[in-house]
Amino acid sequence: MTATVYDLHCHSTASDGTLTPSALVARAIQRGVDYLAITDHDDTSGLAEAHQASAGTSLSIIDGVELSTVWERRTVHVVGLFLDAASPVLQEALTAVRTARRQRGEAIAEALARAGIGGALEGARRFVTNEALISRSHFARFLVEQKHVSGKQKAFDRYLGQGKPAHVPSHWPAFSESVALLHAAGGVAVLAHPGRYPLTDTAMRRLLDDFRDCGGNAIEVFSPSHTPQQSERFIEYARFYGFKASLGSDFHDPEESHIDLGALPPLPPGLTPVWSLQEHAGIMRGAWT
């Protein structure tokens, strides 16, 4: 019997992915994915198209979003799954975050101009597929296009990452507020790609302590941001803390992404998958403690 394939983290043109929701659905079906969560950054506008494209196919769409949050002055991402995308409280919060993203984009362009790179805002906008959202990925693509760097990661390493000339501090909602927001929208909160954050073991345990204490439900144990050793580490953390386990390709683009849709190993024995919460998510909407 073939194992069910879940991919619970990916992006469409509703944020900084390069495939439309329909194209993402088609690729997921071709890749043999059974359940796909579309988790665009701070935006849920691609979900309706994804549901329409997947109707009558073998693919089930899970409504999701990826929130930018602040924990101890660091940006940390939290993925929401099985949520009510039409929740007014969720949509109000997402609108505020997109406004902050626009303001940050303008500040990044000004910083790049001071570094001798003009036209960055207009250049980044050429890659924007959702007028309400501009991200650092769009600036990275502009820098690659203009041959200031050889690749997207180089753009972060040289210009956009923390401590670099065009790094602009983010003003995202607090970590705990974002978890509460996802619960209020009937969803579950998943700590995204924890291996991406440059934290010591002590700081990582502090992050996981705080995530547990504010009601976080799951952590991504398999992610393209993780080395095999990091995945083993987060498997053990999931067991220790009692978190449900999630996994996702964080797919953005056929050329840029390190892992294709659905190309992750199955969860190991002894972990409770995050999708075990699906049947409870809607029922418990607004009633999380």
C-alpha positions as CSV (number, residue, x, y, z in Angstrom):
1,M,0.0,0.0,0.0
2,T,1.4,3.4,-1.0
3,A,2.0,5.8,1.9
4,T,-0.1,9.0,1.9
5,V,2.1,12.0,0.9
6,Y,1.7,15.3,2.9
7,D,3.5,18.6,2.1
8,L,2.4,21.2,4.6
9,H,4.5,24.2,3.6
10,C,4.7,25.8,0.2
11,H,4.2,29.2,-1.5
12,S,2.4,30.4,-4.6
13,T,2.3,33.8,-6.4
14,A,0.0,35.0,-3.6
15,S,3.3,35.7,-1.8
16,D,6.8,35.0,-3.0
17,G,6.4,31.8,-5.0
18,T,6.6,31.8,-8.7
19,L,3.9,29.3,-9.6
20,T,0.2,30.3,-9.5
21,P,-2.0,28.3,-7.1
22,S,-3.4,26.4,-10.1
23,A,0.1,25.6,-11.3
24,L,1.2,24.6,-7.8
25,V,-1.8,22.2,-7.6
26,A,-0.9,20.7,-11.0
27,R,2.7,20.1,-9.9
28,A,1.7,18.6,-6.6
29,I,-0.6,16.1,-8.4
30,Q,2.2,15.2,-10.8
31,R,4.5,14.7,-7.8
32,G,2.0,12.3,-6.2
33,V,1.1,14.6,-3.2
34,D,-2.1,13.7,-1.5
35,Y,-2.5,16.6,0.9
36,L,-1.0,20.1,0.2
37,A,-1.0,23.1,2.5
38,I,-0.5,26.3,0.8
39,T,1.1,28.6,3.3
40,D,1.7,31.9,1.7
41,H,3.4,34.6,3.7
42,D,0.9,36.7,5.5
43,D,-1.8,36.2,2.8
44,T,-4.5,33.7,2.1
45,S,-5.7,35.0,-1.3
46,G,-4.4,32.0,-3.3
47,L,-6.5,29.4,-1.5
48,A,-9.7,29.9,-3.4
49,E,-8.0,29.3,-6.7
50,A,-6.2,26.3,-5.3
51,H,-9.4,24.7,-4.1
52,Q,-11.0,25.3,-7.5
53,A,-8.0,23.8,-9.3
54,S,-8.0,20.7,-7.1
55,A,-11.7,20.0,-7.2
56,G,-12.3,16.5,-8.5
57,T,-8.6,15.5,-8.4
58,S,-6.6,13.2,-6.1
59,L,-5.2,16.3,-4.2
60,S,-6.7,17.8,-1.0
61,I,-5.9,21.4,-0.2
62,I,-5.3,22.4,3.4
63,D,-5.8,26.1,4.2
64,G,-2.8,27.6,5.7
65,V,-0.6,30.7,6.1
66,E,2.9,31.5,7.2
67,L,3.1,34.4,9.7
68,S,6.1,36.6,10.4
69,T,6.5,37.0,14.1
70,V,9.1,38.4,16.6
71,W,10.7,36.4,19.4
72,E,13.4,37.9,21.4
73,R,14.0,40.5,18.7
74,R,14.4,37.8,16.1
75,T,12.1,37.1,13.2
76,V,10.6,33.6,13.6
77,H,7.9,32.1,11.3
78,V,4.9,30.3,12.4
79,V,2.7,28.3,10.0
80,G,-1.0,28.0,10.6
81,L,-2.8,24.9,9.3
82,F,-6.5,23.9,9.0
83,L,-7.6,27.4,9.6
84,D,-10.7,29.4,8.6
85,A,-9.2,31.7,6.0
86,A,-12.3,33.9,6.1
87,S,-11.8,34.7,9.8
88,P,-12.3,38.5,10.2
89,V,-9.7,38.6,13.0
90,L,-7.2,36.8,10.9
91,Q,-7.8,38.9,7.8
92,E,-7.5,42.2,9.8
93,A,-4.2,41.1,11.2
94,L,-2.8,40.0,7.8
95,T,-3.7,43.4,6.3
96,A,-1.7,45.1,9.0
97,V,1.3,42.9,8.4
98,R,1.2,43.5,4.7
99,T,1.2,47.2,5.3
100,A,4.3,46.7,7.5
101,R,5.9,44.7,4.6
102,R,5.3,47.5,2.2
103,Q,6.9,50.0,4.5
104,R,9.9,47.6,5.0
105,G,10.2,47.2,1.2
106,E,10.5,51.0,0.8
107,A,13.2,51.1,3.5
108,I,15.2,48.2,1.9
109,A,15.2,50.1,-1.4
110,E,16.5,53.2,0.3
111,A,19.2,51.2,2.0
112,L,20.3,49.6,-1.3
113,A,20.4,53.0,-2.9
114,R,22.8,54.1,-0.1
115,A,24.9,51.0,-1.0
116,G,25.1,52.2,-4.6
117,I,22.2,50.1,-6.0
118,G,19.5,52.3,-7.5
119,G,16.1,51.4,-8.8
120,A,15.6,48.5,-6.3
121,L,12.0,49.1,-5.4
122,E,10.9,49.3,-9.0
123,G,13.1,46.3,-9.8
124,A,11.8,44.2,-7.0
125,R,8.2,45.0,-8.0
126,R,8.8,43.4,-11.4
127,F,8.9,40.1,-9.5
128,V,5.9,40.8,-7.3
129,T,2.9,38.7,-8.1
130,N,0.7,40.0,-5.4
131,E,0.6,43.8,-5.3
132,A,-0.3,43.7,-1.6
133,L,2.9,41.9,-0.7
134,I,6.6,42.6,-1.3
135,S,9.3,40.6,0.4
136,R,13.0,40.3,0.6
137,S,12.8,37.4,-1.9
138,H,11.7,39.9,-4.5
139,F,14.7,42.1,-3.8
140,A,16.9,39.1,-3.9
141,R,15.7,38.2,-7.4
142,F,16.3,41.8,-8.5
143,L,19.8,41.6,-7.2
144,V,20.4,38.4,-9.1
145,E,18.9,39.8,-12.3
146,Q,21.1,42.8,-12.1
147,K,24.2,40.6,-11.5
148,H,25.0,42.2,-8.2
149,V,25.1,38.6,-6.8
150,S,25.3,35.2,-8.3
151,G,22.3,33.6,-6.5
152,K,19.4,34.3,-4.2
153,Q,21.2,33.2,-1.1
154,K,24.1,35.4,-1.9
155,A,21.8,38.4,-2.0
156,F,20.9,37.6,1.7
157,D,24.5,36.9,2.6
158,R,25.8,40.2,1.1
159,Y,22.9,42.7,1.3
160,L,19.6,41.6,2.9
161,G,20.5,39.4,5.9
162,Q,20.9,40.5,9.5
163,G,23.9,42.9,9.9
164,K,24.2,43.5,6.1
165,P,23.8,46.9,4.3
166,A,20.2,46.5,3.3
167,H,18.9,44.7,6.4
168,V,15.9,46.5,7.8
169,P,14.5,45.4,11.2
170,S,11.0,43.9,11.0
171,H,8.1,45.1,13.1
172,W,6.1,41.9,13.1
173,P,3.5,40.8,15.7
174,A,4.8,39.1,18.8
175,F,5.3,35.4,18.7
176,S,2.6,34.6,21.3
177,E,0.1,36.9,19.7
178,S,0.5,35.1,16.4
179,V,-0.1,31.7,17.9
180,A,-3.2,33.1,19.6
181,L,-4.4,34.6,16.3
182,L,-4.1,31.2,14.5
183,H,-6.0,29.5,17.3
184,A,-8.7,32.2,17.1
185,A,-9.0,31.4,13.4
186,G,-9.6,27.8,14.2
187,G,-6.1,26.6,13.1
188,V,-3.1,25.0,14.7
189,A,0.3,26.7,15.1
190,V,3.4,25.1,13.7
191,L,7.0,26.4,14.3
192,A,8.4,26.7,10.8
193,H,11.9,25.4,9.9
194,P,13.4,25.8,13.4
195,G,16.8,24.8,12.1
196,R,17.0,28.0,10.1
197,Y,17.3,30.2,13.1
198,P,20.9,30.7,14.3
199,L,20.4,29.8,17.9
200,T,22.5,28.1,20.5
201,D,21.1,24.9,22.0
202,T,20.2,26.9,25.1
203,A,18.3,29.6,23.1
204,M,16.6,26.9,21.0
205,R,15.2,25.3,24.1
206,R,14.1,28.7,25.3
207,L,12.3,29.2,22.0
208,L,10.6,25.8,22.3
209,D,9.7,26.4,25.9
210,D,8.0,29.7,25.0
211,F,6.3,28.1,22.0
212,R,4.9,25.3,24.2
213,D,3.9,27.8,26.9
214,C,1.9,30.0,24.5
215,G,0.0,27.1,23.1
216,G,2.1,26.1,20.0
217,N,1.0,22.8,18.6
218,A,3.7,21.3,16.3
219,I,7.1,21.8,14.9
220,E,8.5,21.1,11.4
221,V,10.9,18.2,11.8
222,F,11.6,17.8,8.1
223,S,12.4,20.9,6.1
224,P,14.9,21.8,3.3
225,S,16.4,24.2,5.8
226,H,17.5,21.3,8.0
227,T,20.5,19.1,7.7
228,P,19.9,15.4,8.5
229,Q,21.4,16.0,11.9
230,Q,19.1,18.9,12.6
231,S,16.1,16.8,11.6
232,E,17.1,14.1,14.1
233,R,17.5,16.9,16.7
234,F,14.0,18.2,16.1
235,I,12.5,14.8,16.1
236,E,13.9,14.4,19.6
237,Y,12.6,17.8,20.6
238,A,9.1,16.9,19.3
239,R,9.1,13.8,21.5
240,F,10.5,15.6,24.5
241,Y,8.1,18.5,24.4
242,G,5.1,16.5,23.2
243,F,4.7,18.6,20.0
244,K,3.0,17.2,17.0
245,A,5.3,16.7,14.0
246,S,5.0,18.5,10.7
247,L,6.9,18.6,7.5
248,G,7.1,20.7,4.3
249,S,9.1,21.4,1.3
250,D,8.9,25.2,1.7
251,F,8.6,25.1,-2.1
252,H,8.8,28.5,-3.9
253,D,10.1,27.9,-7.4
254,P,11.2,24.9,-9.6
255,E,14.7,26.4,-10.0
256,E,15.3,28.0,-6.7
257,S,13.9,25.4,-4.3
258,H,16.2,22.8,-2.9
259,I,13.4,20.2,-2.5
260,D,10.4,19.6,-4.8
261,L,6.8,19.3,-3.6
262,G,6.3,16.1,-1.6
263,A,10.0,15.1,-1.7
264,L,10.4,14.6,2.0
265,P,10.8,11.4,4.0
266,P,7.8,10.1,6.0
267,L,7.6,10.9,9.6
268,P,9.4,8.3,11.8
269,P,7.6,6.1,14.3
270,G,6.9,7.5,17.7
271,L,5.8,11.0,16.5
272,T,2.2,12.2,16.3
273,P,1.6,13.9,13.0
274,V,0.1,17.4,13.0
275,W,-2.7,16.2,10.7
276,S,-4.1,14.3,13.7
277,L,-5.4,17.6,14.9
278,Q,-7.3,18.4,11.7
279,E,-10.7,17.0,12.9
280,H,-10.4,19.2,16.0
281,A,-9.3,22.4,14.4
282,G,-12.7,23.7,13.1
283,I,-14.6,22.4,16.1
284,M,-12.3,24.2,18.5
285,R,-12.2,27.5,16.6
286,G,-11.8,30.3,19.1
287,A,-11.8,27.9,22.0
288,W,-8.1,27.1,22.4
289,T,-6.6,27.6,25.8
